[in-house]
Amino acid sequence: MPLAALHTVGPDLAVDLAVDRLAEELGQWPQVVRPVVQECRQQLSGAPAGALPELVERLARHRLRASVD
């Protein structure tokens, strides 16, 4: 599912989809990725709803990549 289409799904599904994509992309266990994605979701809760799934995934990707480097 493209990121642009995620604004039509609920926040829990958006988190689940981001966890799945990031775990596969970064070669991490979903159990490692999920807390980072959930924290990003919580910290960005004031962002516009339509932009939230993409922003959460981008921030989580940035944090997960920085922790590997």
Number of C-alpha atoms within 10 A of each C-alpha: 7 6 14 11 12 20 16 12 13 11 15 12 13 23 21 14 18 26 26 16 17 22 19 13 10 13 10 14 13 16 10 12 23 19 13 19 25 19 14 21 23 11 11 17 12 9 13 11 14 14 14 20 28 19 17 25 24 16 17 24 23 11 15 19 12 9 8 7 5
